[in-house]
Amino acid sequence: MRKPYPSDLTDEQWEIIQPLIPVNTVGRPRTVEMREVLNAIFSLNRSGCQWDMLPHDLPPRSTVHDDSFQSLSGNVSL
């Protein structure tokens, strides 16, 4: 377990958002927690840092941006 960032989702917020995350029914199963992907997106939004400067204990840029952020942007209003 990592130390939380101020921008991380609370348990209450995650309970609201979790049902809105699409379930992956085809292809490979997810290996990264979607909550951590959202925490990375919120960290970027709050701090204003660049994609390649994500903290090392969050999922890598390729996971957050290339896979999840692009698919979520059409489904969830961030």
C-alpha positions in Angstrom: 0.0 0.0 0.0 1.4 3.4 -0.9 1.0 6.7 0.9 -2.0 8.5 -0.5 -1.8 11.7 -2.4 -4.2 14.6 -1.7 -5.8 14.1 -5.1 -6.6 10.4 -4.5 -10.2 9.2 -4.5 -11.7 8.6 -1.1 -13.5 5.3 -0.5 -16.8 7.0 -0.7 -15.9 8.6 -4.1 -14.7 5.3 -5.4 -18.0 3.6 -4.5 -19.8 6.2 -6.6 -17.4 6.0 -9.6 -16.7 2.3 -9.7 -20.0 1.2 -11.3 -19.4 3.7 -14.1 -16.1 2.0 -15.1 -16.7 -0.3 -18.1 -16.1 -4.0 -17.4 -13.5 -5.5 -19.7 -15.3 -8.5 -21.3 -13.1 -9.2 -24.3 -9.3 -9.4 -24.6 -6.8 -9.6 -21.8 -8.0 -9.2 -18.2 -7.0 -5.9 -16.5 -3.8 -6.1 -14.5 -3.9 -2.5 -13.2 -6.5 -1.3 -10.7 -8.8 1.2 -12.3 -8.9 3.2 -9.1 -5.1 3.8 -9.4 -5.5 4.8 -13.0 -8.1 7.4 -12.0 -5.8 8.5 -9.1 -3.1 9.1 -11.6 -5.4 11.2 -13.8 -6.6 13.2 -10.8 -3.0 13.7 -9.7 -2.1 15.1 -13.1 -5.1 17.4 -13.1 -4.4 18.7 -9.6 -0.6 19.1 -9.9 -0.4 20.2 -13.6 2.6 17.9 -14.1 3.4 16.4 -17.5 2.5 12.8 -18.4 6.1 11.7 -18.2 6.4 13.1 -14.7 3.8 10.9 -13.0 5.0 9.7 -9.6 6.7 6.4 -9.8 4.2 4.7 -7.5 1.2 5.4 -9.8 0.6 3.3 -13.0 3.0 4.3 -15.9 2.0 6.9 -18.5 1.4 4.2 -21.2 -1.1 2.5 -19.0 -2.9 5.7 -17.8 -2.9 7.6 -21.1 -2.8 5.2 -24.0 -5.2 2.6 -22.7 -7.4 3.9 -20.0 -7.6 7.7 -20.3 -8.6 7.6 -24.0 -11.3 4.9 -23.4 -12.7 6.6 -20.3 -12.8 10.1 -21.9 -15.7 9.0 -24.0 -17.6 7.4 -21.2 -17.0 9.4 -18.1 -17.1 13.2 -17.6 -13.9 14.0 -15.7 
